[in-house]
Amino acid sequence: MTYVYTLYSEDGLHFYVGVTDDLRVRLTKHNAGEVPHTAKYRPWRVKTYLAFSDREQAYAFEAYLKSASGRAFAKKRL
């Protein structure tokens, strides 16, 4: 399975969208500061995740969530 996930910083001001095959390991890396883009806003919590059996669909959905309309969708519905 491939997971598309949204993280929210504990301050509630920042969110991050990503894709991974192992969500637990990836969250640990985000919170350990190993991901440069998210290091300064940690700690992070998983808000939502979706599992895809098709890797290409997962990456396409991640790209959508990173678009302007996808960000609006995520903030409103996820």
GIDAFEN-V79448 format. One line per field, one symbol per residue. ss: DSSP state (H for helix, E for strand, - for the rest). phi: phi as a letter, one per 40 degrees, with the letter a starting at -180 (. if undefined). psi: psi as a letter, one per 30 degrees, with the letter a starting at -180 (. if undefined). A space follows every 50 residues. Layout:
ss=???
phi=???
psi=???
This chain:
ss=-EEEEEEEE-----EEEEEE--HHHHHHHHHH------HHH--EEEEEEE EE--HHHHHHHHHHH--HHHHHHHHHH-
phi=.bbbbbbbcccgcbbababacbcccccccdccgcbdcbdcbccbbccaab bbcbccccccccccccccccccccccbb
psi=kkkklkkklffgfklkklklfjeeeeeeeeffgfjeffefglllkkekkk kkfjeeeeeeeeeeffleeeeeeeeef.
